[in-house]
Amino acid sequence: MGRPAAATGTSDRNSTVRMFDSLSNRLQDVFRTLRGEARLSEPAVESALREIRMALLEADVNFKVVKAFVDRVRERAIGQDVLRSLTPAQQVVKIVRDELIALFGDAVGGLRPASRTPRVIMLLGLQGSGKTTTAAKLATWLSRQGSHPLLVSTDVRRPAAIEQLNVLGRQAGLRVHDPAGDLDPVSRAAGAMVDARNMGYDVVIVDTAGRLHIDDALMQELLAIRAAVEPTDALYVADAMTGQDAIKSAGEFNRQVGITGVVLSKLDGDARGGAALSVVAVVGVPIAFVGMGERIEDLELFQAERLVSRLLGMGDVLSLIERAEAAIDQTDAARLAQQLRTDDFTLEDFRAQLKTLRKMGPLEQVLGMIPGLGNLKQFAENRPDESQMNRVEAIVGSMTLRERHNYKVIDGSRRRRIACGSGTTVEDVNRLLKQFMQMRKMMKVVGGLGRGGGRTRMRHAMGALKGRGLRA
């Protein structure tokens, strides 16, 4: 029987800078400087505004948007109520937060209310922006809301796009309209409408063709499809990695075809963030959704308050809760609660919890939603990462069922066998078992919170575990 490969990790993912990381770090450095001031003066505010201006420009925010933003913050920040406040730095943070949210306007993310059935969503954008993947992600998101979407590709010039949509549809259990031999984009879109009405689908998502640049032939094709299906929504898929170029293209699509909203794709990539902060002000249409990862589930309803909270290092607890609710099975949650009460938490349960955490998305994304952990550079030495989680799973996976259910039987010879089977060292196995036992102690405390003295026990347990990461 082959040896399970130890998880070597995803160094590329870990080395990739999260969206907004640089801007977030710069803004938080400015706020820390302000907090060192007992009272704010106008020169201190001006110095902070210069840093904020440079941070926004370096993040590729449109220069006109930056100027208007800084002017609004200055007007509010140098008011006497702020300068004389006992907590002026906190007030400046609040002003910056309010004005960042204002950049996105007052529109609510998602799709506009519509009474027509089937609802028709037309996806527009340049080649490579992520339209096809976004189509499948959007269909998955709509399915979770109780809708029954039908997908269709009209990108007949690129057969790989049609096949890609079919593959994604099969993976997600979605129906794709793909009539054999029909290579007319308008006919394919119209045929999907007929199928939807006949088969009871309430949403049709039309994935359209793209080009490397905007041309007349593309626009004429899109206008013909638009006339044939009369879309309820025309969403422009903007690749966040291309920055201001994506915003310029969105403006041109809006002028020639008309768009109702923007989907920012690849928001988890090595982008500087300026596109997200500029699109509403420059193009004049709201952001509807954001793509936060590679998985089919990684599409989120855009909510300005949450994005800005992450940007300023304030976390995003609501999004974290929503991800947890989607990932955690209620039966498993009830069983875990029972284990907490009976002190019956095993290594098998530990591995199951790691898999649940994985379902919530990349670890750094999840940690970034926790208030106070948005800026992870302070934990660079001992924070858990994907490679450590992979190693832990490999070690537990190399144990027998008996060992996973009763860690006390794992003696020296068993530890050597587990290390050999997982491609790790005995020291790695020892470290994991030690941390697992510490976790059991904390779990026991959590299980006793309902009884007297729970808060005191929790405080002692957290103090004992402070500074310890999930490492193997």
N, C-alpha and C positions, 0 to 999 in steps of 0.2 A: 504494500500500500504506500503510495507516494506521500512524501512529507508536505504538509500544508505550507505554502510560501508565507514567510513573514511579510507583513505589510510594510512596504518600504516608504509609503507615504506619497503625497502628491506635492512635491517640492515646487512644481510650477504654480499650483494653486496658491501655496503659501507665500510664494515670492511675488504673486500678483497683487498690486496695490488695489485695495477696495475703492469703489467709486467714492469720491469726496474725501478720501483719507487726508490728502495734502491740505485741502481747504479746511477741513475740520480741525486738523492739528494747528494750523495757523490761527484760526479764529479762537480756539481755546487758549493758545498762548497769549493772545491779546487780552482775553478776559482775565487770565491769571495776573497779568501786569496791572490791570485796573483794580483787581481785588487788593493789591498791595497798597493802594492809595487810601488814606484815611478820609480824605475829601477830594472830590474831583474838581479840577480846574479846567478852564477852556483849553489851555495848551495840552493838558493830558488827554482830553477828548480828541483834539485835532491829531495828536500823535497816534492815538488808537485808530482813528478814521483813516489815516494814511496807510497803516498796516492792513486794515480791512480792505481798502481800495486795491492795494497791491495783491492781496490774497485772491480777491475776486477776479482781477485781470489775469493773474497767472493760472487761475482755474478755467480760463477761456470763456468767462462771462462776457456778453456783448458790452462794449465800452459805454454805449449810451445807457444801457440798463444799469451799469455800475455807477455812472455819474448821478443818475436820478436817485438810485438807492442811497448813496452816501449823503446826498443833499437832504433826503428825508430823515435819515438817522441823525445828521447834524442838527437839523431844526428842532428835533425832539430832545436830543441829548444835552444840548446846552441850555435848556430851560432851567429856571431857578428851582423848580421842584426836584429836578434830578441832582443838580449841583449841591443843593443843601440837604439832600436826603441822607439818612443815617446809613443806607445801603446803596450808594450811587452805582457801584459796579453791577449789582444785581439788576438795577433799573436799566442800565445800558444793555445788558444781556437781553432783557425783556424787549427792549426797543428793537434790537437787531433781529430777535426772533420774530416779532410782529411784522417787521418790514420784509423779512425773507418770505414769510407766509403770504404777504401781500403781493409779492412778485408773481405768485401763481394765481392771483385773482380769487374771486369768490365762488368759482365753479366747483362742483363736486365731481370727483373722479367717477369713472364708469361710463355706462351708456345712458343716453337721454331717454326719458319716458316715451314709450311708443305703444300705440294700440293696434297697429297693423300686424297681421299674421299671414305668412311668416315674416319675421323681422329679417332684414337683409343687411349684413355688415360687409362692406367692401374694404379690403386692405390695400393700401397704396404705398409706394416707396421705391427707392432705387434698388438695383440688384445688390444682394449681399447684406441688406439691412436687417434681415431676419423675418421677413414676411411669412414664409411658409411655416417656420417653427412657431411664430406668434399665432398663426391661424389655429394650429393644433392646441396651443396653450389656451387661447381664448375659448375654443370649443370645450376644453376640459373645465375651464373656470365656469362657463355657462352651465355645463352638465351638473356641476356641484350646486348651482343655484336652482336646479330643478327643470332646466330647459332641455330640449332635444335638438341639438344642432346637426346640420348637414354641411359637409365641407365640399368645396369644388375648387379645382385649380384651373385657371385660364391662361397659364404661362405655357403656351404651346410651342414657343420657340426654344424652350429649355426642357426637354422631356424629363430630365433628372428632377425638375421641380415637381412634376406630376407624380413621379414615383416616390419622391421624398414625402409628399403629403399622404400618399397611400400607406407608406410604411409607418408614419407617425399615427395615422388613423387606426391602423391595426394594433399598434402598441397601446393606444389609449382606449380601444374599444369604441371608436367613433366611425360613423358611416361616411364614406367618401363617394361622391358622384363622379364616376369616371367612365363615360360611354366609349366603348372600343371604336377606334377609327375616327372619332370626331375631333378634329384639330382646328375647329373654328372657335375662338375665345367667346364670342357673343353667343353662339349656339350652345356651348357648354354651360355658360352661366344661366341662360334661359331654360335649358333642360333641367338644371338643378332646382329651379323654381317650380317646374311642373312636378318633379319627383317629391319635393317637400310638401306640396299641397295634396298630392295623392297618397302620401305615406304618413302624413301627420307630423312632420317635423316643423317646429315653430321658429327655428332660426336657420338661415342660410349664410354661411361665411364664404365669401368669394376671395380667393387668393389670386391676385393679379400679377401680371408680368412686370419686370423692372428692367432698367438699363443701367449702364455705368454712369450715364448722364441723361438729362431730360432732352427728349427730341419730339418732333411733331408727330411722328408715326406712333409713338407710345401714347401721347396725349389723345390722339384721335381714337385709338383702340380703347382707352379707358373711358372716354366720353360715350362711345358706342355701347360698352358694357353697362355704364351707368344708366343710359336711356332704356336699356332692355330690362334691367332688374329694379330700377328706381330704389336705390339703397336707403334704408332708414339711417344708417351710419356710414360715414366714409372716414376711416381711421388711417392716418399716415404713420407708418412704422419708421421711426427715426433711430438710427444706430448711434447710441450715446458716445461710442468711441470716436466718431468723426467730428464731434464738437459743433462749431458754428456752421460747418458745411451742411450738416443735417438740417439746421434751422433755415438756411437759405433755400435748400431744396423744398422744405415744407412750405415755405412762403410761395414758391413757384407752383407747387401742386395745388395749393389753396386758391391761387389766382386763376389757374386754368381749369381745374376740375372741381374744386370746392371740397374742403375737408371739415369734418365736425369735431375731430379730436386727434390727439397724438398718442401713440404708444411708444415709450422710450425702451428700446431693447438693449440688451447687454449692459445693464446698469451695474452689474457686478464686475465689470471688466476694469482695465487699466485706463479709465477715462478721468478727466479732470473735473467734470461736473457742470461745466458752463452751459452745455446744451439744455440741461434740465432747468437751470435758473434763468434762461433767456427765452425759452420757446413761447411762453404765454405772452410776454411783453412784446416780442418781435413779430410773431406770427398772428397773434390775436385769437388763438383757439386753445381750449383747455387740454391738459394732459389727462388721458382717460385711464391708462394702465401703465405699469412699469414691469419689465422683465428683469428678474433678480437672479437668474441662474440658468443652468443648462437643462434642468429637469422639466418634464411636461407640466408639473404643478407650479413651476416658478414664475407665475404671473400674478401680480398684486394690483388690487384696486388702488389707484393713486390717491393719496391723502396727504396734502401739503403739511399739515401739522406733524404727522409722523416722520416724514422725510426730514423736516427741519429739526425736529428733536434729535434724530440720529446725527445729523450734521453738527449740531452744537454739543454732542456728547451727553445728551440727556436721556438716551435710550428710547425704546419704543415698546413699552410693556404690552400695549393692546395687540400689536402685530405678533409679539411673542406668544401671547395667550391664544390667538387665532391659529397660529401654526401648531401649537401644542394640542389644541382641540382637534385639529385635522389629523394629527399623527397618532394620538393616544386612543386606543380602544377602551371603551368604558368598562368592559368586563375585566380587562387587564388592570385598569386603574383601581377597580374595587378589590381585585385580588392583591395588588400591591399594598393597599391600605390595610388589608387583613394581615399581611406579612409584617407590616410595621408594628401592628399591635401584638403579634405573637413572636416577634424576634426570629422570623423564619426566612430571612432574605439570603438567597444562595448565589453562587457564582453564575448559575444559569439565569437567574433573574437579573443579575448585573449585566450580563451580555445582552439580554432582551432590552434593558433600558438604554444601552448604548445604541442599539439598532433603532429604537424609537427616537433618540436624539438625532441620529443620522437623517431620519425622515423629515426632520424640521429644517434641513438645509445645511450648508457649510457651517462648520463650527464657529468661525470668526463672525459670520453673519448673525448667528444666534446670540453670541456673546455681545455683539455690538448693539443688540436691542435691550440689553440690561443696563439701567441707569448707572453711570459711573464706570462702565466698562467699554464705552464707545471708543475711547482712545486707548488702544491695546498696547501701545509701545511700552508703557510702564510695566507690562507683564511679559516682556519679550523673552526673559530668561526661563520662566517656569509656567507659562500658561499652557494648557493642553492644546494640542493641534491635531490635525488629521492623521499624521504619521503615528503619533502616540496612540490614538484611538485604534488605528489599524493594528498596531503591535499588540495592544491589549486584547482585541478580538482574536488575533492569531493564537495568543497564549491560551485563552479560555477555550478556544476551539480545539486545541490539542489535548485537552483533558478528557478523561472518560466521564460518562454520565454520573458515575458514583462520586468522582472527584468534584464535579461541578455542584453536586447536591450536598456534599459534606467535605468542605475544604480541610477539615482536621486530619483526614487520612493521607494528605499529600506530604509524604516524608521526603528524605533526601534523594532517594533513587527515583521516585516519581517526579520530582522537580527536574532532575537531569533529563528524564525522558521527555517531559513537557517542553523544556528548553530546546532539545534537539528537534522535536516535532514541529515547533513553531519558528525555528530558525533564529531563536534569541539566545540569551544567556541565562544561567541559573540566577544571576543577580537580578535580571529583569523579572524573572518569575517571583523571586523573593520580594522584590519591591511591590509588585502587583498584589501579592497576598497580604502584605503588610497594610497597604492602602485600602484593600477590600475590608480587612478587619476594622480599620479605623472608620470606614464608611458604615459598617454594621453598627458600630457604637453610636454614630450620629443618628442612624435610622432608628435605633432603639429609643434615643432621646425624643426624636420627632414623634414616635408612636406613643410616648407618654405625655405629650403636650396637653392632652385632654384632662389629665389628672393634675393634682396640685403640684405647684413648683415647676411647671413646664417651662416657663420663660427662663427661669434661672438655669435649668439644665441645658436648655438650648444655647444660652449665652456661653456657658462653660464649654460645651461641645464645639461651638464655632470658634472659640478662642483656641482650643486645642488643635483645630484643623486649619487655622489661619495660615495662609501662605503655601499650603500644599496643593500642587496641581495633580491632575490625573496623568501620571507618568508611568512608563514601564521601560 
